[in-house]
Amino acid sequence: MKMKRYVDNDKFIAGMTLKDITEPEQHNMALHACENTNAVIENRKSLAVSLGCALEDLICANQTHSSNVQKVTLTDKGRGADRLDTAIPDTDSLYTLEPNLVLCSFTADCVPVIFYNEAKGLVGVIHSGWQGTVQEITRKVFAHLQQTEQCDPMDFHVQIGSALSQERFEVDQDVYDKFKDIGYADEFMYYNESTRKYHIDNQLTVKKQCELAGISSEQIIIDRTCTYDSPSGFSYRQDKQCGRHLSFIMRKQ
């Protein structure tokens, strides 16, 4: 099982699966972007085994580049794990207070955000493509958790997974303007005179959103591996037909 384990201790396990050309569908984990559904399900089963659980312990969402967050419980166990039509609808962030549920997020250049709050026993994932970032999904999720679950932002630990690098994230004026409008992304953008394109660091913009939500920068870790440049990365910008990474977190019983 080719993956990065970002967190693996007696309470939490979190990580991100990687592209592997020796595996079926190059280790693709997404049912919404695959040629062979059964191959993806087998890849997910292998992931579950490596985490010491079963396929039905996974919970997946139908991601729509929204700023929507959904709390899930044991009754949601298995949703989206082996079929698309049971996935949590129209949601780009999942969190739970329950143990032994594997929360999943799918990316191929977008920014995956994985977090836990040990004081509350809470874990979650966020999918933040550029559309989610300009909607401030990460900031909104942590504001929601403070208000709804009475979380102290200083108790959060955040892992930002590998994504498209600033060098590779090349955009036109329209996307630049959307980042400009959020008011704090200027330092994470530059203009390339020769190509007349803007380059944006989506990871650092998301990190800033975590900080604006009250999370200490010392408790935010970024994996700076570029999904475009890495042979272990799925990149939609490089290949529109590519598979997807699965970022996950589970609180152990």
C-alpha positions in Angstrom: 0.0 0.0 0.0 1.7 3.1 -1.2 0.8 6.0 1.0 2.2 8.8 3.3 1.3 8.4 7.0 1.1 11.9 8.3 0.0 10.9 11.8 0.1 7.4 13.3 0.0 7.2 17.1 -2.1 5.4 19.7 -5.1 7.8 19.1 -5.1 8.9 15.5 -4.0 7.7 12.1 -4.0 10.0 9.0 -2.4 10.0 5.6 -2.7 10.2 1.9 -2.6 7.5 -0.7 -0.1 7.8 -3.6 -0.1 7.1 -7.3 1.5 3.7 -8.0 1.9 2.6 -11.6 2.3 -1.1 -10.5 -1.2 -1.1 -9.0 -4.6 -1.4 -10.7 -5.7 2.0 -12.2 -2.3 3.3 -10.9 -3.7 3.1 -7.3 -6.6 5.4 -8.1 -9.1 5.8 -5.2 -12.0 7.7 -6.8 -15.1 6.1 -8.1 -16.1 9.3 -9.9 -12.9 9.3 -11.9 -12.1 5.8 -12.9 -12.3 3.2 -15.8 -12.8 0.2 -13.6 -15.0 0.5 -10.5 -14.0 -2.9 -9.2 -10.3 -1.9 -9.3 -11.0 1.2 -7.2 -13.0 -0.8 -4.7 -10.1 -3.3 -4.4 -7.7 -0.4 -3.9 -9.9 1.0 -1.1 -10.2 -2.5 0.5 -6.4 -2.6 0.6 -6.2 0.8 2.2 -8.8 -0.4 4.8 -6.8 -3.5 5.6 -3.6 -1.4 6.1 -5.5 0.7 8.6 -6.8 -2.3 10.5 -10.4 -1.8 9.4 -12.9 -2.7 6.7 -14.2 -1.1 3.5 -17.5 -0.3 5.2 -15.7 1.8 7.8 -15.0 4.4 5.1 -17.2 7.5 4.6 -16.9 9.4 1.4 -18.6 12.6 0.1 -19.8 13.7 -3.3 -17.4 16.7 -3.6 -18.7 19.7 -5.5 -16.1 22.5 -4.7 -18.6 23.9 -2.2 -17.9 25.3 1.3 -20.3 22.8 2.9 -19.4 20.8 5.9 -21.2 17.7 7.2 -21.0 16.0 10.6 -21.1 12.2 10.3 -21.8 9.5 12.8 -21.9 5.7 13.0 -25.2 5.7 11.0 -23.2 7.1 8.0 -20.7 4.2 8.1 -19.9 2.9 4.7 -21.6 5.8 2.7 -19.8 6.2 -0.6 -17.4 3.4 0.2 -18.3 1.1 -2.6 -20.8 3.1 -4.7 -21.3 6.8 -5.6 -25.0 7.1 -5.0 -24.7 6.5 -1.2 -22.0 9.2 -0.7 -22.7 12.3 1.5 -24.1 14.7 -1.1 -22.8 18.2 -2.0 -20.1 18.3 0.7 -16.4 19.1 0.7 -15.7 18.6 4.4 -16.5 15.8 6.8 -16.0 15.6 10.5 -16.9 13.2 13.3 -16.7 12.6 17.0 -17.0 8.8 16.6 -14.0 6.4 16.7 -13.1 3.9 14.0 -14.7 5.8 11.1 -12.3 6.6 8.2 -13.2 10.0 6.8 -12.1 10.4 3.1 -11.3 13.3 0.8 -10.3 13.0 -2.9 -7.8 15.2 -4.7 -5.6 15.6 -7.8 -4.0 19.0 -7.4 -6.5 20.4 -4.9 -5.5 21.0 -1.3 -6.4 18.2 1.2 -6.7 19.4 4.8 -6.7 16.7 7.5 -7.3 17.7 11.1 -7.8 16.4 14.6 -8.7 17.9 18.0 -7.6 15.6 20.8 -9.5 17.4 23.5 -12.8 16.8 21.8 -11.9 13.5 20.1 -12.8 15.1 16.8 -11.3 14.4 13.4 -12.1 15.7 9.9 -11.1 16.3 6.3 -11.5 19.2 3.9 -11.2 19.3 0.1 -10.1 22.8 -0.9 -9.6 23.3 -4.6 -9.2 26.9 -5.6 -12.9 27.3 -5.7 -13.2 26.1 -2.2 -10.3 28.3 -1.1 -11.9 31.5 -2.4 -15.1 30.5 -0.7 -13.0 30.1 2.5 -14.1 26.6 3.2 -11.3 25.9 5.7 -12.0 29.1 7.7 -15.7 28.3 7.7 -15.2 24.7 8.8 -13.2 25.8 11.8 -15.6 28.6 12.7 -18.4 26.0 12.5 -16.6 23.7 14.8 -15.9 26.4 17.3 -19.6 27.5 17.4 -21.3 24.1 17.0 -18.9 21.7 18.8 -17.4 24.3 21.2 -13.9 23.5 20.0 -10.9 25.6 21.1 -9.0 26.5 17.9 -5.7 26.1 19.8 -6.5 22.4 20.2 -6.5 21.7 16.5 -3.7 20.0 14.7 -3.7 20.4 10.9 -2.0 18.5 8.1 -2.1 20.1 4.7 -1.4 17.4 2.1 0.5 17.5 -1.1 -1.1 19.6 -3.9 -0.3 21.6 -7.0 2.7 23.9 -6.4 2.6 27.6 -6.9 5.0 27.2 -9.9 2.5 24.9 -11.5 -0.7 26.7 -10.4 -0.9 29.1 -13.3 -4.1 31.2 -13.7 -5.6 34.1 -15.6 -6.9 37.4 -14.3 -10.4 36.0 -13.3 -9.0 33.5 -10.8 -6.4 36.0 -9.5 -9.2 38.5 -8.9 -11.1 36.0 -6.8 -8.1 35.3 -4.6 -7.4 39.1 -4.4 -11.0 39.6 -3.2 -10.6 37.5 -0.1 -8.2 40.1 1.2 -5.2 38.2 2.5 -3.8 36.2 -0.4 -1.6 38.9 -2.0 1.6 37.5 -0.5 0.9 34.1 -2.0 0.6 35.3 -5.6 3.0 36.6 -8.2 2.7 37.6 -11.9 4.8 36.1 -14.6 5.5 38.9 -17.3 6.6 36.4 -20.0 3.5 34.2 -19.8 1.1 36.9 -18.6 -0.1 34.5 -16.0 -0.5 34.6 -12.3 0.8 32.0 -10.0 -1.0 31.2 -6.7 0.1 29.2 -3.7 -3.1 27.5 -2.7 -1.5 25.6 0.2 -0.2 28.8 1.9 -3.6 30.5 1.4 -5.3 27.6 3.1 -2.7 27.7 5.9 -3.6 31.4 6.3 -7.2 30.5 6.6 -6.3 28.1 9.5 -4.4 30.8 11.2 -7.3 33.3 10.8 -9.5 30.7 12.4 -7.2 30.9 15.5 -5.1 27.8 14.9 -1.4 28.2 15.8 1.0 28.1 12.9 3.1 25.7 14.9 0.3 23.2 14.8 -0.1 23.3 11.0 2.2 21.1 8.8 2.4 21.3 5.0 3.5 18.6 2.7 5.1 20.6 -0.1 5.3 17.7 -2.6 3.9 19.0 -5.9 1.2 16.6 -7.4 2.2 17.7 -10.9 5.9 17.2 -10.6 6.0 14.1 -8.4 5.8 10.6 -10.0 3.7 9.6 -7.1 1.2 12.4 -7.7 -2.1 12.5 -9.6 -2.5 15.8 -11.4 -5.6 16.9 -13.1 -3.8 19.8 -14.7 -1.3 17.4 -16.2 -3.8 14.7 -17.2 -7.6 15.3 -17.2 -8.1 11.6 -17.1 -6.1 11.0 -14.0 -7.1 9.2 -10.8 -7.3 10.7 -7.3 -5.5 10.5 -4.1 -7.5 9.6 -1.0 -6.6 11.6 2.2 -7.9 10.1 5.3 -8.1 10.3 9.1 -9.5 8.0 11.8 -9.6 8.2 15.5 -8.8 4.9 17.1 -11.0 3.3 19.7 
